[in-house]
Amino acid sequence: MSLSGNQQPTEIPPKRIHPNANPSENGQELTTKQQRNYQVFPGRNLFFCWGRLMTSRAYWAFFIALLILFVPSALFFAFTCPWLWSNLHPVVPIVFAYLFILAFASMLKTSWTDPGIIPRNLHPTNLNNANWNNEYGTAYDDMWPTNPPMPREVIVNGQVVRLKYCDTCQLYRPPRASHCRQCDNCVEMEDHHCIWLNNCIGRRNYRSFFVFVVVATIMCLYAFAFSFVHVYYLYNQSDPKSFVDALATAPLSFVVFVLCFLFLWSVGGLSVYHCWLVMRNVTTHEQLRDSVMSHHRPPNPFSFGNIAHNLWYVLCRPQPKSYIARRKNYAPPFYPNPNSGHELAPAWNYP
């Protein structure tokens, strides 16, 4: 094309080329399919429904927990509730059905909700690529100090709280945050990792976890009591009174009675324990750490000094939005590579 008049050739700015993009046979740049954040998420999590639901990978224990919830409930519904409906009052099985729905919904919400995962690389220690060399041929990583970052300190209610650096997530963990080894994520206000619900318990799902534990305890007490009422009524109605005849008439009610008695010790103990933690505004990690350092334990800087205020803060405050934006398009950070012209290279690898 010839130039005429005062027209001057204009320089076409170079395109930003993704370092992983491969050229096609005719020299044109291939367009890579846009990925979403959940598809490249580095933690040990599973995502379903296009990133709307997430959980951990050890799902076998979760299925066992479902069986523990469903089997006694199904037996109680099938063999005890019809008798309670006819001989006692219809409201008794209706209340149990409501408790079951509430427990099951809370269980699913706890298991499939982001517990409060903190995004990675908020405070990266090295933004350079190890393959790049400076003008003297020295790798940038060799020039960077190898010592881990020093802890930082913040003041919370007049007390010094240390912020530890997480080498895996490349960030300073906020107060009360911990790194979960099972999920490989830093979680805000992490209480513990629950293998039975297959998820971490943190700020965003602790309330549903607490509801599940308390309601499951009430369900155990409820089924335990009314199964006993069923068997005891049949015992009184038998002539002559015979416990064996009562068991022969309603054997599965007695099975529910025994199962609920066994489960009540574990679920009830867990419920009482977390009620005690909530009243003090303490997480399980903090309580275990304090029990080890009992002789040098400072006062809890996060407690409001009032049981009602602690209960309101832990259970009634609004749930924050997820920080990891798992359904948004994945866009890794880039900055120019001085050794490759106009191409752009990732500031750090995002697995």
JOHUMO-V358014 format. One record per residue. SS is DSSP state (A for helix, B for strand, O for the rest). BURIAL is # if it has 9 or more other ideal C-beta (glycine too) atoms within 8 Angstrom, else .. D_FIRST is the distance of its C-alpha to the first C-alpha in whole Angstrom. Layout:
# JOHUMO-V358014
[[SS/BURIAL/D_FIRST] [SS/BURIAL/D_FIRST]]
This chain:
# JOHUMO-V358014
[[O/./0] [O/./4] [O/./7] [O/./10] [O/./13] [O/./15] [O/./12] [O/./12] [O/./11] [O/./13] [O/./15] [O/./16] [O/./19] [O/./21] [O/./23] [O/./26] [O/#/27] [O/./31] [O/./33] [O/./34] [O/#/31] [O/./30] [B/./27] [O/./27] [O/./26] [O/./22] [O/./22] [O/./22] [B/./24] [O/./27] [O/./29] [O/./33] [O/./35] [O/./36] [O/./40] [B/#/43] [A/#/45] [A/#/48] [A/#/46] [A/#/46] [O/#/49] [O/./50] [O/./54] [O/./57] [B/#/56] [B/./56] [B/#/54] [B/./54] [O/./53] [O/./49] [O/#/51] [O/./53] [B/./56] [B/#/57] [B/#/60] [B/#/61] [O/./61] [O/#/65] [O/#/65] [A/./68] [A/#/71] [A/#/69] [A/./70] [A/#/74] [A/#/74] [A/#/73] [A/./76] [A/#/78] [A/#/77] [A/./77] [A/#/80] [A/#/83] [A/#/81] [A/./81] [A/#/85] [A/#/86] [A/#/84] [A/#/86] [A/#/89] [A/#/90] [A/#/89] [A/./90] [A/#/94] [A/#/93] [A/#/91] [A/./95] [A/./97] [O/#/96] [O/./93] [A/./90] [A/./88] [A/#/89] [A/#/86] [A/./84] [A/#/84] [A/#/83] [A/#/80] [A/./79] [A/#/79] [A/#/77] [A/./74] [A/#/74] [A/#/74] [A/#/72] [A/./69] [A/#/70] [A/#/70] [A/./66] [A/#/65] [A/#/66] [A/#/64] [O/#/61] [O/#/60] [O/#/58] [O/#/61] [O/#/59] [B/#/57] [O/#/55] [O/./51] [O/#/51] [O/#/49] [O/#/50] [O/#/51] [O/#/50] [O/./51] [O/./48] [O/./44] [O/./43] [O/#/42] [O/./45] [O/./42] [O/#/40] [B/#/41] [O/./41] [O/./41] [O/./44] [O/./44] [O/./46] [B/#/46] [A/#/46] [A/./48] [A/./51] [A/./50] [O/#/51] [O/./55] [O/./57] [O/./59] [O/./59] [O/./59] [O/./62] [O/./63] [B/./63] [B/./66] [B/./66] [B/./69] [B/#/70] [O/./73] [O/./74] [B/#/74] [B/./71] [B/#/69] [B/./67] [B/#/64] [O/./63] [B/#/60] [B/#/58] [O/./57] [O/./56] [O/#/54] [O/#/53] [B/#/55] [B/#/58] [O/#/60] [O/./61] [O/./65] [O/#/67] [O/#/64] [B/#/64] [B/#/62] [B/#/63] [O/./63] [O/#/63] [O/#/60] [O/#/58] [B/#/58] [B/#/59] [B/#/60] [O/#/61] [O/#/65] [O/#/66] [O/#/69] [B/#/69] [B/#/68] [B/#/69] [O/./69] [O/./71] [O/#/68] [O/#/66] [B/#/64] [B/#/64] [B/#/66] [O/#/65] [O/#/64] [O/#/62] [O/#/65] [A/#/68] [A/#/70] [A/#/69] [A/#/71] [A/#/74] [A/#/74] [A/#/74] [A/#/77] [A/#/79] [A/#/79] [A/#/79] [A/#/82] [A/#/84] [A/#/83] [A/#/85] [A/#/88] [A/#/88] [A/#/88] [A/#/90] [A/./93] [A/#/92] [A/#/93] [A/#/96] [A/#/97] [A/#/96] [A/#/98] [A/#/101] [A/#/102] [A/#/102] [A/#/105] [A/./107] [A/./107] [O/#/108] [O/./112] [O/./113] [O/./110] [O/./108] [A/./105] [A/./104] [A/#/104] [A/#/102] [A/#/99] [A/./100] [A/./99] [O/#/96] [A/./95] [A/#/91] [A/#/92] [A/#/94] [A/#/91] [A/#/89] [A/#/91] [A/./91] [A/#/87] [A/#/87] [A/#/90] [A/./88] [A/#/84] [A/#/86] [A/./87] [A/./83] [A/#/81] [A/#/84] [A/./84] [A/#/80] [A/#/80] [A/./83] [A/./81] [A/#/78] [A/#/80] [A/./82] [A/#/78] [A/#/77] [A/#/80] [A/#/79] [O/#/75] [O/#/75] [O/#/73] [A/./74] [A/#/72] [A/#/74] [A/#/77] [A/./77] [A/./76] [A/#/79] [A/./81] [A/./80] [O/./81] [A/./84] [A/./85] [A/./82] [O/./81] [O/./80] [O/./80] [O/#/77] [O/#/75] [O/#/73] [O/#/76] [O/./77] [O/./81] [O/./81] [A/./81] [A/./80] [A/#/77] [A/#/76] [A/#/77] [A/#/75] [A/#/72] [A/#/71] [A/#/72] [A/./71] [O/./68] [O/./64] [O/./62] [O/./59] [O/./56] [O/#/54] [O/#/53] [O/#/50] [O/./48] [O/#/48] [O/#/47] [O/./44] [B/./40] [O/#/40] [O/./38] [O/./39] [O/./39] [B/#/36] [B/./35] [B/./33] [O/#/34] [O/./33] [O/./33] [O/./30] [O/./27] [O/#/26] [O/#/28] [B/#/31] [B/#/35] [B/#/38] [O/#/40] [O/#/43] [O/./43] [O/#/44] [O/./46]]
